[in-house]
């Protein structure tokens, strides 16, 4: 069963039952490490849907545009964006609460908190997890003001990942994953079962080997015991990037388990159906 990898930021505890999963070890993105200033163009986004407040990850690709996952699009109001590497070590998150959750954030609620505000737009052919051949789990966030002092990421050229499709190549390829997902660790008390924890809310990085590739999706192995990599993704990492050879090649889409220690699914952004739409949204396409 596939699960969304966005994170609920309302209760901020072990919200895995209502969220999505992927791969994550005991210290982060999934056995990854704090990112520090390693990827300053990767930010956390917070938005409202049906009155609930959620978080995902996104990547700056122009001074006023970010790429994320379509299932991370706000259905109510604006999207809040922060590029801080450390959001909060413990509650509260520091993100404002909308005065009217049913309507979502207003622009002023976001900007008055010192954050960037944006309007999210999903790919028009997003299948909402119903068609693997036409997955298209990608979206953009158009900011109301440009970001200065942060260099945007570079999108991979069209069909760049095709060279890595053969299994004997893909299985030896490490993808660099970045996100603000939950840390998976044993609780301080009670049953000592590794559980997704919302805090600390920080940007992390991990490396996952490729496992399978389709025309739309790359699956990666996020098991922390796989000696080829360092982990994978978990709740809150949805929409976050994977990098290969310096290019942004995928955004985090889904996982399979509640403890984020198995396979993760990643939407390719190098394919024509995605890149044609991104170009229409003002995102530069390489080569």
N, C-alpha and C positions, 0 to 999 in steps of 0.2 A: 504494500500500500504506500503510495507516494504521499509525502507530507510537505506542506509549505514551510519555508524556512524563515518566515518573518517572525518577529517577536512581539508579544503583548507587553506594553510598557505600563499598563494600568496597575496591576497588583505587584508586578516585579518580584516574582519569586520563581517557583518551579511551575511555569506555565506550559510545559511541554504537551500536556494533554489537549490543549486547545490550539497549539501552534504546529510548527513543522520541524522535521529533523534532518540531520545530515551527519557528518563525521566530526567529532571533537574529543580531544584527550583531556587529561585532568587539569591542564593549566590554560586552556583557552580554545581559540577558534576551533581547535580540536587537537590538542596536543601541540599547538603552535606556540608562539611567543608574542609578547607585547611588541607592537610595531614601532612605537616611538615616532620618530619623524621619517620613517622609511617610505611612507606613501601618503604625503600630505594632501594629494588630490582625491583621496578616498574619504568620504564623509558618512555620517549617520543621518538618516532621515526619519522624521516622526510625523505621523499623519493619523487622521480619524477615518474610521469606516463603521457605519451603523452604530455610532455612539461610542465605539471602543477606540482606544489609542494604541497604535502599533509602531514598531520601529523596524527599519530595514537598513541596508547599506547601499551607497551609490557612488559613482565615480565622475568627477568633473572631466568633461571632454571638450568643452569650450568655456570661455570665461563666465558664461551665463547658462550653461546646459550640463545636466548630469544624466548618466545612463543608470538605470536600475531595472528591476523586474516588473513585469506588468501586474503581477499580483501584489505589488507594493504601491499601487496607485491609490491615492486618497479619493474616496467617493464623496467625501464631505469636506469642503473648504480647501485651505492651502496646506502645503507641505513645509515643515520646518527642517532646516539643514544646518549641521554643524560639522566643521572639519577638525575639531579638537581631538587630539589623540587619546586623551583621557577625559571622559565625560563625567564619570562619578565612580569613586571607589565603593561607595555604599549609598543607599537611598538618602535623600531624594535624587532624582535624575537631573534636576535643574531645568528640564523642559517645562514650559508653561502648560497649564491646563486650560482648554478652551472654555469660555464662559457658557457656550452652548454646544455641548458635545455632539448633539444631533446635527448641528450645522458645520461642525469642525472648526479648525483654526481660521481666524481672520488674519489678514496680512499684518495689521498693527499689533496683534497679540504676539506674533513671531518676532517682528523687527524690534519691538520695544524690549524684548528679552536679549537683544544683541545677536540674533540668529538671522540666517538667510531664509527668505520666504520664496516659495515657488509653486507653480501649477504643474501637476503631473499629467502626462498624456500616455496612454497605453497604445501599443501597436494595434492597429485596427483588425488584424487577423489573429490576435491572441485567442487561443482556443479554450482558455480557462481549464487547462489540464484534461481536456477531453480527446485530443487528437495528437498523438506523438509525431505524426508526419507533418503537422502544421502547428507546432507548439507555440512558437513566437512569444515566449514569455519575456518580453522586453518593453521598456518604457523610457521616457525621458522626463526630467523635471526642468522646466524653464524658470529660471530665477528672475525675480523682479529687479535685481541689481547685480551687476557682474562681480565676480570674485577677483581680487587683485593679489599679487604676490604668490600665487600658486600656479604652477605650470600644469595645464591639462594633460591627461593621458592621451596616448595615440592609439586609435583603433587599428586593429589588424587589417591588412589588405584583404580584398575579396577572396574567399576560399583558401585563406592562408593555412588553415588546419588540415586541409586535404593531404598534405605531405606527411602528416602524422597519423593518418587513419590506419595504416597497416598495424595489426596487433603487436607485431614484434618491435615496432617503433613506439607506438602509443604507450605500451606497458613500461617502457624505459624512460618515458618523458615525464618530468616533474613540472606541474603547474603551480604557480605562486598565487595563493589565495589570500585575500585581505577582507576583513569585515569586523563588525561590531557585535558578533554573535555571543551567545551565552557560553560561559565556562562550564564544563562538565567536571564535577568533583564529588567526593563523598561529603554528605552534610556534616555539620559540626556535632549534631546529635541525632538520635533515632537510627533507623535502618541505614547501614553504611553502604547503600547502593549508589554508584555514581549517578548524579542527577544534574540536569541543566540548571544553572544558577544565573539569574539575570545580572548580578553584580559580582565583580567590578565591571562597569560598562566602559570598555576601552577598545581601541582598535588593535587587532591582532593579525598575525601573518602565519601561514603554514604552507607546506608543500605536499601536494598529493600526486601520485602517479596516475596516469590515464588507465582506464579499464576497458572502455568501449566507446565507439563513436558512431553516430548516425548523421543524417543530413541536417538534423536540428540540434542534437544534444551530444555533449561529452559526459560520460560517467567517469568518476574518479573514485579511487579507493581511499577513504578517509580514516581507516582503522589505524589507531596510534601504534599498534603492534606490527604494522607493515614497515619493515626496515627500509623500504625504498623512499619513504617520505616522513613527514613529521605530524600529519594529522589532516583534518578536513574542515567542514563547516557545520554550523549549528543554528538554532533559532536566533534570528536577528541578522544573520549573514545574507539573507535573501537579497538579491539585487547587487551584491558585492562582486568585485571583479576577480577574474583570474588572469594572470599575466604570463606570457611566454615570449621569450626573445625580446622583451621590452614592449610588446604590444598587448593591448587589452583584447582578449580573445573570447571570453565568456562572461556571463553574469550568473550568479548562483540562483538555482531554481527550486530544487526539491531534495528531500532525503528520504530514507526508508525506515529509520528507527527513532525511538523516543530518547535514546541516550547518545545519539549522534556519533556512532562508532562504526559506521558501515559505509555503503556507497552514497555518493552525492551526485545529483544531476545538475548540469550546467548548460544554460542556453548559449549556443554559439552566436556571436555577433559578427562573424566573418562571412555569413551566408548572404546571397543576394536579396532574399525576401526581407531580411532585417536591415541590410545596409541601404537598400533603396529607400526604405521608410526613414531611416536615420538621416539620410541626406536631405530628405524633405523637411526634416526638423532642424536643419542647420548644422548637423554634425559632419565634420570633414571626413571623407573617406580616403584612405591611403592607397595610392597606386592603382 
